[in-house]
Amino acid sequence: MVPNFGLIVIGDEILSGKRADKHLPKVIELLKARGLSLAYADYVGDDPDRITAALQRAFASGDVVFSTGGIGATPDDHTRQCAARALAVDLLLHPQAKALIEQRMQEVALEQGKPFDPSQADNLHRLNMGVFPQSAEIIPNPYNKIPGFTCGRVHFVPGFPVMAWPMIEWVLDTHYAAFFAKDTWLERSVIVFGAMEATLTPLMETIERDFSGIKVFSLPSVDHPEFGRHIELGVKGAPEAVAAAFAALRDGLTPFQVKLGPEMVRS
């Protein structure tokens, strides 16, 4: 069975509005390109108890969950510690992460024309970014080599999109390619004018009952720049089932004597 995919976005800067979240639309895009979809998303501030609780739910769910943010080594970064708490395991310096972080520090020192001293206090502090829950596996970071980590089906990446997004792609392509199902999901919808959702609900329920695997959706709008007040009414599911379900939906609208606008197809 295809697993559910979830997203956890961590950081006070998102909840305070200092930064706009870019991860949600991008993760939806990355999943959709592989024939997958996002089941849910959680937003959590930099509160260790809340982060731990969110991660406990993620680990217990069996879902594939991407967690973004909070894996650095500053006082407001709690995700690594909370992941260990949620799993009830120790934090350990991952040997491969240590090697990658030291390699990055050597490169920076070379760029600055300075000798690399691994015993220097700030270099020792940077190694904290490679301290992960016991038995974690690393996620390579193509941007600056500082890795993320994986515990089971929960995958931890930085909050920076330039790092997080290629790391999420790597996880998907490396671990979940067997679930990719491109071109197996289709949406067909029609713009409906002069109708109320409550009036159309029995029709929607009938379509879902009569067509197994089909989902009916209703997206009302009151101030659309082109269509004004309307409902986008449609069906989504396997392409071979969508055609018949959409035809039944269109036929079912006839008794309501509503005005229909353009039809749309999305895959």
N, C-alpha and C positions, 0 to 999 in steps of 0.2 A: 504494500500500500504506500502511496505517496504520503510522506509526513506533512504535518502542518508546519508552516514557517512563521516564526515570530521575530519581533524586533524590540529591543530595549534601548532607549536613548537616555543616557545618563548625563546630567550636568545642570547646575543651577543657572548657567548662562542661557540655557534653552527656556527654562520655566520663567526666568525673569524678563525674557524678551531681549536681552543683550545681543543674542545671536539667534537667527532663524534656523530652525532645523531643516537641513537639506537631505538627511539620511532617509527619511520615510519615502519621498518620491523616488529617490535613486534606487533603494532596495526593491520597491515595487517594479521599477523598470528592469533591474537586473534579473529578477525572478520571472517577469513576464517574457523576457527574451528567451527564456529557457522552458517556457510552457508551464511555469509554476506561478503561485500566487501567495500573497501575504495574508495570513489568517488574523493577525492582531499586532498591535504595537503598544508599548508601555513607555511612559515618560516618567523619569525619576530624578529628583534633585540629588545633590551631593550629601545625602543623609545615609550613614552606614546601615542603620536599622532598616530603612526602606529598601536600600539596594540589596541587602542580604535577603529580605523577604521576597523581593522580585526574583532574585536568582534561585532561591529555594523553589519557587513555583516553576521556574524554567527547567531546572534539573528534574523535578518530579514529573513534568508534563510528558517527557519523551519526545517533545517537539524539537525541530531544528531552530535554534534561537541565536540571533546575532545581537551582541551587546556592544554598543559604541560608547567610548568615553571613559575617563577615570582610571586608565591603566598606566598613567605616568608615575612619577616619584615625588610629587609635591604634596603638601599637607592636605589639599582638597581632592586628591586622587585616592579613592577608597575601593575601587572595583576589585583589584587583585585580592585584597584582604577579605572583602565580603564574599568573594567566590570561595575562598578557603573555608570561611565560616559556614557558608551554606552547605558545603560538602563535608564539613567536620574533618578536614585534613590539615596537615601542616603546609606552610609556605616554604619553598626551597628554591635556591638559585639554580635555574635550569642550565646545564652545562653548554648546550648549543646556543641558548640565548646569551650566556656570558661571552662566548666566543664572538658572536655577531656584534654585541655591544662594544666589546674591546676593539674589534676590527673597525667599527665606525669611529670610535674615539681616536684611533691611530690615524685614520684618514683626515679627520678634522684637525688634528695636531699638525699633520703634514701640510695641509692647506694653509695653516696659520704660520708655518715655519717654526714650530715649536717642537721640542722633544716630547715624546709620549711617556708619561710616568704613571703606570697602572696603580701605584700606591698613593697617588695624589688624592686628597680628600674628595674633591668633586667627581673624580673618576670612579672612586669607590661608591659614591652615592648613586651615580648613574647605573651601576649594576643592579640597583633595586628594581629597575624596569624589567629585569629578567627573573625576578623572584615571583614564581607562579605556584598555584596549588599543586600539591604532590601528584605526580603522574600526568600532569598537563603535557600537551604536545604544542609545538610552536606553529604559528602562522607566519610565513615569510612576509617581510615588508619591503617591497621593491623601491620605496622612496628613500629610506634612510637606514635600512637594515634592522632597526629596532623592532623585534618581533611582537606579534600578538600571541594569543594562546587559545587552545581548545581544551575543554573538559567535557568528554562525552559528545553530546550534540549541541552544546552551548559554546559559541565561538566569540572570543573577545578581541576587539580591534580598537585602535585609537579613535578619538573624536574628530580628528582632522580628515575631511573628505578625501584629500589627495592621497592619504595613506589607506583609509578605511575601505574605500570602494574597490581598489584592485585586490585588497586582501579578501574581501567578501567574495569577489569573483573567483579568486583562487580556491577558496573553500568550496564554493558551489561546484566548480569544474573538477576539483580533485576528489571530493567525497560524495557528491550527490548526482553525478552525471547519469546514473542509472534511472533517475526519476524524471529526467528531462522529457518533455512531451510537447515539442513544438507543433504548432498548427493543429492542436486537438481541442481548442477552446474557441468558441465563436459567440458573439453577441449580435442580436438583431433587435432593433427598436424602432418606434415610430413616435413622432410628436403628436400629442393629443391635446386639443383645445376644448375648453368648455366642459370639463369633467372634474369630478371630485374623487380623490383616492378612495374614500369610504365606499363610493358607488361602484368603483371598479374592483374592489377587493374580492368579492365572490368570484369574478371571472379569473382573477389571478390565482386564487386557491384552486379553481377547477383545472387550470392549465398545469399547475404543479402536481396535482393529483393524477391527471391523465397521462402525463409525459414524464416517465421515470428519469431522474438525473438532470432534469431541467430546472433552472432557477428563474423565477420571474422577478423583475425589478421595476420599481416605480420611483422616478426622480422628479419631484415637483419643483417648479421654479415660479417665482412671482415677479421677477424683474429682469428676465433674460434680455440682453441687449438686442437680440434679433427676433425672438419669438414672444417676448413678454410673458404673461402668465400661461403656463402650460404644464403638462406632465410628459416626461419621456418614459414611455412604457415599453418594456422589452423582455426578451428571454435570453438566457445564456446557458451554454453547455456544449456537449460534443456536436461538431458540425452536422453530422448525419441526423441528429435529433432536433436541431434547432429549426430547420426549415419547416417541418410539420408543426412544431409547437408554435412558431410565429404565425403560420397560416391560420391556425386555430385561434390565436389571440386576435388577429385582425378580424376574422369572422365574428368572434365574440363581441367585438366592439360595435357591430352593426346595429343591434337593437338600441343602443344608447344614443344614436343619432348625433354623434360628436363629429367635430371637424378634425380631420387628420392632416398633419403636415409631413415634412420630409421623413424618409426612413434612413436609418444608419446601420452600418455593419462594421463591427470591430473584431479583430482577432488578436 
